[in-house]
């Protein structure tokens, strides 16, 4: 499978974080924080339904509890997901449903400021610890290479370019061949326009509560 990516997750610094993107990032994070809780829950449910439909299609339409998502040379693949921070869509209920369908999940781990992310096999309910940025990840588990990733977006464009937190982790993670399939996760209000940077590559799809881009 091939796919692309874009900016990423951590503090605002570096050549891809000019004043326009930095100000846009602040505005988008402020707006996301203001979404009412009941509305946010409804949005998360709608986004999660799209993820489940997509995962079912990736596993050949099998929703009977034994998914081979996505089946790579006969070996069940792994879906990289994320632990929600800073008001990102919370898909924990969707993760539980994916596990029930036989999908194997993994969470990202920061191993160094200039390093790509590693992914560790994860089942909801396992013991967690926090990385250097305070984001939970499994206390133990196998390091895996996901065939597809759910990637949270601070903002995104109609061309499926992603604005993240500015650290470049997903850029470095996806600078491999073959790249995993990339699915952006965002609220629809984060649809904006910004100039692309030298490392910006469009995501394969972006799921919002209002539909897919």
N, C-alpha and C positions, 0 to 999 in steps of 0.2 A: 504494500500500500504506500502511496505517496501523499504528502500533504505539506502545508506551510505553517508559518507562525508569525509572531511579531514581538513587540516589547514585552515587559514582564513585571516581576513582583519584588519590590523592596523600596528603599528610599529614593528620592528624586535627585539624581546626579548623572553626570556623563553627557556625551555629545548628543545623544538622542533625546535629551530632556531640555530643550530650549525653553525660553520664557512662555511661549504660547502653549506648549504642551503642559508645562508645569501649572499654569493658571487654569487650563482646561481640566486637568486632573483634579485640582482642588474643587472646582465648581461641580464636577460630576460626583465626587465623593460626598460633598455636602448635600446635593440633591438626593442621592441614594439613601443617605442617612435619614432623610425626612419622610421617606415612604411610610405610611401608617402600617402598624403591625398586621392588622387584618387584611389589608390590601397586599402586603408583602407575602403573607401565607398563601393567598389565592394565586398570586403571581408564581410563587415557587411550585405550587401544585401543577399549574399550567405548563411551566417549563419542564417539570419532571415527567409529565405525560409524553411530551415530545421526545425526551431522552429514552423513555421506555419503548416508544414506537420505533425509534431509530435503532436501538439495540436489538429489538426483535427482528427488524429487517436485516441487520447485519448478521444475525445468526440463522438466516434462512427461514424466518417466520416462526421459529419454534418458541412458543410461550409456555411450554408444558413443564418447565422446571429443570430441564437438562440442556442448557444452552451451550453451544460451541462458539461463543462470541469472541472475536471473529475467528473462525477456524483457519489456522495458518498451517498448511502442510499437514493437516490432520491433528494438530495439537491445539487444544483450546487456548485462545489468546487471553490477554489481560487488558482491562480498561483502566487507564489512569484517571483518577478523580481528584477532588480537592477538598480541603477542610475550609469551610467558609469563614472569612475574616472581613472586617470593615464593611459590613452590610451586604456582602455578596449573597446571591441566591443560595438558600440552604436546601440542599438536595438529599439530606440524610434519609428521608422516607423513600426516595427513589433508589438510593444505594441499597437499602434493605430489600426492596422489590427486585433489584438486579441480582443480588445475592441469592434470593429465593428462586430465581430463574436459572441459576447456575453460572452467572457471570463472575469471573474472578476480578477483584478490584485491587488497586494499589494507590498509595498516597505519595506525593513528592516529598523529598527531604533535601534541604540545603546542606551541602557538604563543604562549600567554600564560596567566598564572595565572587570569584571569577570562574567558578566551575558550573557545568550543567547540573540540573537536578538529577538525583537518583530517585527511583521509585521502589517502594517496599510493599510487598503483599500485605493486604489489610482486610480484616473482617470487622464490621461494626461491633463494638462491645469489647474489643481487645484493649489491653493496657496501652496507654499513650504517654509520651513524653514530649517536650517542646524543643524546637530547634532554636538557633541563635536569634531568630526574629519573633519568637514566642508562638509559633504555629505548631499545633500538635501533629505528631506522626507516631507510627507504631513503635513500641518499645523494643520489639523484636520482629523478625520476619525476613523472608528471602528477598534479595534485590532482584528485580525483574525488569524487562524491557517491554512496556505496553505497546500494543499495536494501534491503540487509539487513545486520545486524551480529551477529557473535558477541561477546558481552560477558562477560568473566570476573566471577564473583561471589565475594566473601569469604563471604557468607552469603545465604540466601534463605528466604522463607516459602512456605507452601502456596498463598498468594494470589499467588505469583510476584513479590513485592516483593524487591528486591535491596539487599543491604548491600555497599557498596564500600569504598574506602579513605578516602573522606570529602572529596574535593576538588570534586565536582560537575561534572566535565568531561562525563560522559555526559548528565547533566541538560541542560546547555546545548547539547550536540550534538543532542539529540532535541527541543529546543524549536523545532521547525520543522514546517511542513506541506507535503507529507505526511511523516510520520515514517517512517523505515525500519522494516522488520520487525526485531524484537529477539529474539535467542535467547541466553538466559543459559547459561553454561557453569560447572559446579561439581561438586565431589564431593558425594555424597549426605549425608555426615556434616555438611555445612554447613547442613542444613535446621534452622531455628530459628524462634523467634517474636520479633518486636519491634514496637513501635508505629510506625505509618507517620508520616512527616513530610509537610509541606505540599507538597514537591516529588516525593514518592514516587508512581510510577505503575507498575502491574504490567507485567512483561515479557510478550511473547507466549507464549513457551515457555521452559522451563529443562531442559537435558539434563544428566543425571548418569549415572554408571556403572550405577545401579539402574533407570534408566528416565527418562521424560519427565514433567515437572510442567506 
